[in-house]
Amino acid sequence: MRRGEYPSLAPVGYINDSRNKSVVVDKKRAPIIRKAFELYAEGNHRLEDVSDFLAQNKIVSRSGKKIHITRATFILSNPFYTGLFRYAGEIYEGKHQPVVSKKIFDKAQEVLKQRGRPHHKQKNEPQAFCGLLSCASCGMMITGEYKVKKQKNGNIHEYVYYHCTKKSKLKCPEPCIRQEELDRQLSSLIQKVSLPADWAEKLNARLEKDKAKSAQSVSAFVQTSQERIRAIQTKLQRLLDGYLEQDIEREIYRLEKAKLLSEKKSLEEQSARIEQKRTGWLEPMAEWIKEAENLPEIARESNLFAKKVVAKEIFGSNLVLANREARLTAPSGEDLSGENQWAALRAAHQFVGQKPESQILEYLYDCARTYFIKNS
């Protein structure tokens, strides 16, 4: 444990490597666990939502069922994912690779702490699409309400309606909408802004070219930096030799050594930063292209939580409910590229029929690349 070796079964997202008795990252499951932390840290998702998300990505209990919220809580509060581990009531520094940043982990702990406080049970539990849309008339949020209708013949019908919270002082005229109809409309909106397969193929081909260029430029820069670092190391050794031979006074030696070490550290950090800046955007953009291409599949499925997640990513806070119709607040033709890669994709769809496909893809690629470089 002092060596940072975890003496037990690795948690989900990691694998025990029996060859060298270490714990390594599970490349398939680790990104799913990271996404679960990020979703919960946002503060508007429940533990049940996390269980649904994990089940959707085939992380379930041994019996094949959705994991219980107690298990979800254990995962979200396990410091192992940040590079630490708890054993026999004590925290140790592990040598395994973290999959969740400390910042996201701390946010998730704060949400767990807030949710753990006593509160009165609501008459209506939060519904799947709550927090996604606002009212087009008064600007208040759209909330969900569960209703049960009992007929005289004994039949029972269960419904979920979405309507304005009507918390504005103004009288709101907006009617309610059934969950099934809202689901259909949101699915249609998601499908309309998905990435066509031929677009995805062309964007991936362009990305592969950029990968090759980035690798070459980074390699040249790193080589130059390494040569400068080796030169500094040579100077340090000569400086030390001069000091030992008493050719250089102690104070001069200390000052010159400090300058050289400072320069060396700056070069090392600059090299790492440039490498990250030039290549760190490539993988996230590749993942986004794949995710955007798979949107129709999510739209066809019955998982309302998954639809809410992608709708929030694609449309942000721009979705409104107007006369039982879910639509975007931004008028057609408005330039949405400045927000993020999803906004650029929405704008690209608006250009179809107005501009050549090559120009549309060039526009989409440049906007998405700019966003990912900025956030790498």
C-alpha positions as CSV (number, residue, x, y, z in Angstrom):
1,M,0.0,0.0,0.0
2,R,2.9,2.4,0.7
3,R,4.2,1.6,-2.7
4,G,0.8,2.6,-4.1
5,E,-0.3,-0.9,-5.0
6,Y,-4.0,-1.6,-4.5
7,P,-4.2,-5.0,-2.7
8,S,-7.8,-5.9,-3.7
9,L,-10.2,-6.2,-6.6
10,A,-10.2,-3.2,-8.9
11,P,-13.4,-1.1,-9.1
12,V,-15.4,-0.9,-12.3
13,G,-13.5,1.1,-14.9
14,Y,-10.2,-0.7,-14.0
15,I,-8.8,-4.2,-14.4
16,N,-6.5,-6.2,-12.2
17,D,-3.4,-7.1,-14.3
18,S,-2.3,-10.5,-12.9
19,R,0.9,-10.5,-14.8
20,N,2.5,-7.7,-12.8
21,K,0.0,-7.5,-10.0
22,S,-1.1,-4.0,-10.9
23,V,-4.3,-2.1,-11.7
24,V,-4.8,-0.8,-15.2
25,V,-7.5,1.3,-16.8
26,D,-10.3,-0.5,-18.6
27,K,-10.3,1.4,-21.9
28,K,-14.0,0.5,-22.6
29,R,-15.5,1.3,-19.3
30,A,-13.4,4.1,-17.9
31,P,-14.8,6.7,-20.3
32,I,-18.3,5.7,-19.2
33,I,-17.5,6.1,-15.5
34,R,-15.9,9.5,-16.2
35,K,-19.0,10.6,-18.1
36,A,-21.2,9.4,-15.1
37,F,-19.2,11.6,-12.8
38,E,-19.5,14.6,-15.1
39,L,-23.3,14.1,-15.4
40,Y,-23.8,13.9,-11.7
41,A,-21.5,16.8,-10.9
42,E,-23.7,19.0,-13.1
43,G,-26.2,18.9,-10.2
44,N,-29.4,18.3,-12.2
45,H,-29.2,14.5,-12.4
46,R,-30.4,12.0,-9.8
47,L,-28.6,8.8,-8.7
48,E,-31.4,6.9,-10.6
49,D,-30.3,8.8,-13.7
50,V,-26.7,7.7,-13.2
51,S,-27.9,4.0,-12.8
52,D,-29.9,4.4,-16.0
53,F,-26.9,5.9,-17.9
54,L,-24.6,3.0,-16.7
55,A,-27.2,0.4,-17.6
56,Q,-27.5,2.0,-21.1
57,N,-23.8,1.5,-21.5
58,K,-23.9,-2.1,-20.2
59,I,-22.5,-1.5,-16.7
60,V,-25.0,-3.5,-14.6
61,S,-25.0,-5.7,-11.5
62,R,-23.8,-9.3,-11.6
63,S,-27.4,-10.5,-12.1
64,G,-27.7,-8.3,-15.2
65,K,-30.0,-5.8,-13.6
66,K,-29.6,-2.0,-13.3
67,I,-27.3,-1.2,-10.3
68,H,-29.0,0.1,-7.1
69,I,-28.6,3.7,-6.1
70,T,-26.5,2.6,-3.1
71,R,-24.0,1.1,-5.5
72,A,-24.1,4.2,-7.7
73,T,-23.4,6.3,-4.5
74,F,-20.4,4.0,-3.7
75,I,-19.0,4.5,-7.2
76,L,-19.4,8.3,-7.1
77,S,-17.8,8.6,-3.7
78,N,-14.8,6.3,-4.4
79,P,-11.5,8.3,-4.4
80,F,-9.9,5.5,-6.4
81,Y,-10.9,7.2,-9.6
82,T,-8.8,10.2,-8.7
83,G,-5.6,8.2,-8.2
84,L,-6.0,7.6,-4.4
85,F,-7.5,4.6,-2.7
86,R,-9.1,3.8,0.6
87,Y,-8.0,0.6,2.5
88,A,-8.7,-0.4,6.1
89,G,-10.1,3.1,6.8
90,E,-6.9,4.9,5.6
91,I,-6.3,6.8,2.3
92,Y,-3.2,6.0,0.3
93,E,-1.7,7.5,-2.9
94,G,-2.0,4.9,-5.7
95,K,0.3,4.5,-8.7
96,H,-2.7,3.7,-10.9
97,Q,-3.8,6.1,-13.6
98,P,-6.7,8.5,-12.6
99,V,-9.8,8.5,-14.8
100,V,-11.6,11.4,-13.1
101,S,-10.2,14.8,-12.3
102,K,-10.1,15.9,-8.7
103,K,-12.2,19.0,-9.6
104,I,-15.1,16.9,-11.0
105,F,-14.8,14.4,-8.1
106,D,-15.1,17.2,-5.6
107,K,-18.2,18.6,-7.4
108,A,-19.8,15.2,-7.3
109,Q,-19.2,14.9,-3.6
110,E,-20.8,18.3,-3.0
111,V,-23.9,17.1,-4.9
112,L,-24.0,13.9,-2.9
113,K,-23.7,15.9,0.3
114,Q,-26.6,18.3,-0.8
115,R,-28.8,15.4,-1.9
116,G,-28.2,13.6,1.4
117,R,-29.8,16.3,3.4
118,P,-33.3,15.7,4.7
119,H,-36.0,17.1,2.5
120,H,-39.7,16.8,2.1
121,K,-40.9,14.3,-0.4
122,Q,-42.4,16.0,-3.5
123,K,-45.9,15.2,-4.6
124,N,-44.6,14.5,-8.1
125,E,-41.2,13.0,-8.7
126,P,-39.0,14.8,-11.2
127,Q,-39.7,13.5,-14.8
128,A,-37.3,12.7,-17.5
129,F,-37.4,16.0,-19.5
130,C,-37.5,18.4,-16.5
131,G,-35.0,21.2,-16.8
132,L,-34.7,20.8,-20.6
133,L,-37.2,23.3,-21.9
134,S,-38.5,26.7,-21.0
135,C,-41.9,28.3,-21.7
136,A,-42.1,30.4,-24.9
137,S,-44.7,32.7,-23.4
138,C,-43.4,33.7,-20.0
139,G,-39.8,32.2,-19.9
140,M,-40.4,30.0,-16.9
141,M,-39.1,26.4,-16.9
142,I,-41.2,23.4,-18.1
143,T,-41.9,20.8,-15.4
144,G,-43.4,17.3,-15.5
145,E,-46.3,16.0,-13.6
146,Y,-47.4,12.4,-13.1
147,K,-51.2,11.7,-13.2
148,V,-53.3,8.6,-12.6
149,K,-56.8,8.3,-14.0
150,K,-59.1,5.7,-12.6
151,Q,-62.2,4.7,-14.7
152,K,-65.5,3.4,-13.3
153,N,-64.9,0.0,-14.9
154,G,-61.7,-0.3,-12.8
155,N,-59.2,0.5,-15.5
156,I,-56.2,2.6,-14.4
157,H,-54.3,4.9,-16.8
158,E,-51.0,6.5,-16.0
159,Y,-49.9,9.7,-17.7
160,V,-47.0,12.2,-17.6
161,Y,-47.7,15.7,-18.7
162,Y,-45.3,18.6,-19.2
163,H,-46.4,22.2,-18.6
164,C,-45.1,25.6,-17.5
165,T,-44.4,26.0,-13.8
166,K,-46.5,29.3,-14.1
167,K,-44.3,31.0,-11.5
168,S,-44.4,34.2,-13.4
169,K,-46.6,37.0,-12.2
170,L,-48.1,37.1,-15.7
171,K,-50.9,34.7,-16.5
172,C,-49.4,32.0,-18.8
173,P,-51.6,30.7,-21.6
174,E,-49.4,27.7,-22.6
175,P,-51.2,24.3,-22.6
176,C,-49.7,21.1,-21.3
177,I,-48.3,18.3,-23.5
178,R,-48.2,14.5,-23.1
179,Q,-44.7,12.9,-22.6
180,E,-45.2,10.6,-25.6
181,E,-45.7,13.6,-27.9
182,L,-42.8,15.6,-26.4
183,D,-40.6,12.5,-26.8
184,R,-41.6,12.3,-30.5
185,Q,-40.8,15.9,-31.1
186,L,-37.5,15.9,-29.3
187,S,-36.5,12.7,-31.2
188,S,-37.3,14.4,-34.5
189,L,-35.2,17.5,-33.5
190,I,-32.2,15.3,-32.6
191,Q,-32.4,13.3,-35.8
192,K,-32.5,16.5,-37.9
193,V,-29.2,17.7,-36.6
194,S,-27.4,14.4,-36.6
195,L,-24.2,14.0,-38.7
196,P,-24.9,12.1,-42.0
197,A,-22.7,9.1,-42.6
198,D,-21.1,10.6,-45.7
199,W,-20.3,13.8,-43.8
200,A,-18.7,11.8,-41.0
201,E,-16.6,9.9,-43.4
202,K,-15.2,13.1,-45.0
203,L,-14.6,14.8,-41.6
204,N,-12.7,11.7,-40.4
205,A,-10.6,11.7,-43.5
206,R,-9.7,15.4,-42.9
207,L,-9.0,14.6,-39.3
208,E,-6.5,11.8,-40.2
209,K,-4.6,14.3,-42.4
210,D,-4.4,16.8,-39.5
211,K,-3.2,14.0,-37.1
212,A,-0.3,13.3,-39.4
213,K,0.6,17.0,-39.7
214,S,0.3,17.5,-36.0
215,A,2.5,14.5,-35.3
216,Q,5.2,15.9,-37.6
217,S,5.1,19.4,-36.2
218,V,5.1,18.3,-32.6
219,S,7.9,15.9,-33.2
220,A,10.1,18.6,-34.7
221,F,9.3,21.0,-31.8
222,V,10.0,18.3,-29.2
223,Q,13.3,17.4,-30.8
224,T,14.4,21.1,-30.8
225,S,13.3,21.5,-27.1
226,Q,15.2,18.3,-26.2
227,E,18.4,19.6,-27.8
228,R,18.1,22.8,-25.8
229,I,17.5,20.9,-22.6
230,R,20.6,18.7,-23.3
231,A,22.6,21.9,-23.9
232,I,21.5,23.3,-20.5
233,Q,22.4,20.0,-18.8
234,T,25.9,20.3,-20.3
235,K,26.2,23.8,-19.0
236,L,25.0,22.7,-15.6
237,Q,27.7,20.0,-15.5
238,R,30.4,22.5,-16.6
239,L,29.2,25.0,-14.0
240,L,29.5,22.3,-11.3
241,D,32.9,21.3,-12.5
242,G,34.1,24.9,-12.3
243,Y,32.7,25.3,-8.8
244,L,34.3,22.1,-7.6
245,E,37.7,23.2,-9.1
246,Q,37.1,26.5,-7.2
247,D,37.3,28.5,-10.5
248,I,33.8,29.9,-9.7
249,E,32.7,31.5,-6.5
250,R,29.8,29.9,-4.5
251,E,27.3,32.8,-5.0
252,I,27.9,33.1,-8.7
253,Y,27.5,29.3,-9.0
254,R,24.1,29.4,-7.1
255,L,22.8,32.3,-9.2
256,E,23.8,30.7,-12.6
257,K,22.5,27.3,-11.5
258,A,19.1,28.8,-10.6
259,K,18.9,30.5,-14.0
260,L,19.7,27.4,-15.9
261,L,17.3,25.2,-13.9
262,S,14.5,27.8,-14.3
263,E,15.1,27.8,-18.1
264,K,15.1,24.0,-18.2
265,K,11.8,23.8,-16.3
266,S,10.2,26.4,-18.6
267,L,11.3,24.4,-21.7
268,E,9.9,21.2,-20.3
269,E,6.6,22.7,-19.4
270,Q,6.4,24.6,-22.7
271,S,7.1,21.4,-24.6
272,A,4.3,19.5,-22.8
273,R,1.9,22.4,-23.2
274,I,2.5,22.8,-26.9
275,E,2.2,19.0,-27.5
276,Q,-1.1,19.0,-25.6
277,K,-2.4,22.1,-27.5
278,R,-1.4,20.7,-30.9
279,T,-2.7,17.1,-30.4
280,G,-5.0,17.2,-27.4
281,W,-8.0,18.3,-29.6
282,L,-7.8,15.3,-32.0
283,E,-9.2,12.6,-29.9
284,P,-12.2,14.6,-28.5
285,M,-13.1,15.7,-32.0
286,A,-13.0,12.1,-33.3
287,E,-15.3,11.1,-30.4
288,W,-17.6,13.9,-31.2
289,I,-17.9,12.9,-34.9
290,K,-18.8,9.3,-33.8
291,E,-21.3,10.6,-31.3
292,A,-23.0,13.0,-33.8
293,E,-23.2,10.2,-36.3
294,N,-24.9,7.9,-33.7
295,L,-27.7,10.4,-32.8
296,P,-30.4,8.7,-35.0
297,E,-29.9,5.5,-32.9
298,I,-30.4,7.4,-29.7
299,A,-33.5,9.2,-31.1
300,R,-35.1,5.8,-32.1
301,E,-34.5,4.3,-28.6
302,S,-36.9,4.6,-25.7
303,N,-34.3,5.8,-23.2
304,L,-35.7,9.3,-22.3
305,F,-32.7,10.1,-20.1
306,A,-30.2,9.5,-23.0
307,K,-32.3,11.8,-25.2
308,K,-32.3,14.5,-22.5
309,V,-28.5,14.3,-22.2
310,V,-27.9,14.7,-26.0
311,A,-30.6,17.3,-26.4
312,K,-29.0,19.4,-23.6
313,E,-25.6,19.1,-25.4
314,I,-27.0,19.9,-28.8
315,F,-29.5,22.7,-28.0
316,G,-28.3,24.0,-24.6
317,S,-30.9,26.3,-23.2
318,N,-32.3,27.2,-26.6
319,L,-35.3,24.8,-26.4
320,V,-38.8,26.2,-25.7
321,L,-42.3,24.8,-25.6
322,A,-44.8,26.9,-27.6
323,N,-48.4,25.8,-28.0
324,R,-47.5,22.1,-27.5
325,E,-44.5,22.3,-29.8
326,A,-40.8,21.9,-28.8
327,R,-38.7,24.2,-31.0
328,L,-35.5,26.3,-30.9
329,T,-35.5,29.9,-29.9
330,A,-32.9,30.9,-32.5
331,P,-34.6,31.8,-35.8
332,S,-33.7,29.8,-38.9
333,G,-30.6,31.1,-40.7
334,E,-28.9,32.6,-37.6
335,D,-25.2,31.9,-37.3
336,L,-24.9,29.5,-34.3
337,S,-21.2,28.5,-34.9
338,G,-19.8,30.7,-32.1
339,E,-21.2,28.6,-29.3
340,N,-19.8,25.1,-29.7
341,Q,-19.4,22.2,-32.1
342,W,-23.1,21.2,-31.8
343,A,-24.2,24.8,-32.7
344,A,-21.9,24.6,-35.7
345,L,-23.5,21.4,-36.8
346,R,-27.0,22.9,-36.5
347,A,-25.8,25.9,-38.5
348,A,-24.3,23.5,-41.2
349,H,-27.7,21.8,-41.6
350,Q,-29.2,25.2,-42.3
351,F,-26.8,25.8,-45.2
352,V,-27.8,22.6,-47.1
353,G,-29.3,23.6,-50.4
354,Q,-27.8,27.1,-50.1
355,K,-24.0,26.3,-50.3
356,P,-21.9,23.5,-51.9
357,E,-21.3,20.6,-49.6
358,S,-17.6,21.1,-49.7
359,Q,-18.0,24.6,-48.2
360,I,-20.4,23.4,-45.6
361,L,-18.0,20.6,-44.4
362,E,-15.1,23.1,-44.5
363,Y,-17.1,25.5,-42.3
364,L,-18.2,22.7,-39.9
365,Y,-14.7,21.2,-39.6
366,D,-13.1,24.6,-38.9
367,C,-15.7,25.6,-36.3
368,A,-15.5,22.2,-34.5
369,R,-11.6,22.2,-34.7
370,T,-11.5,25.8,-33.3
371,Y,-13.8,24.8,-30.4
372,F,-11.8,21.6,-29.5
373,I,-8.4,23.4,-29.7
374,K,-9.7,26.2,-27.5
375,N,-10.9,23.6,-24.9
376,S,-8.0,21.1,-25.1
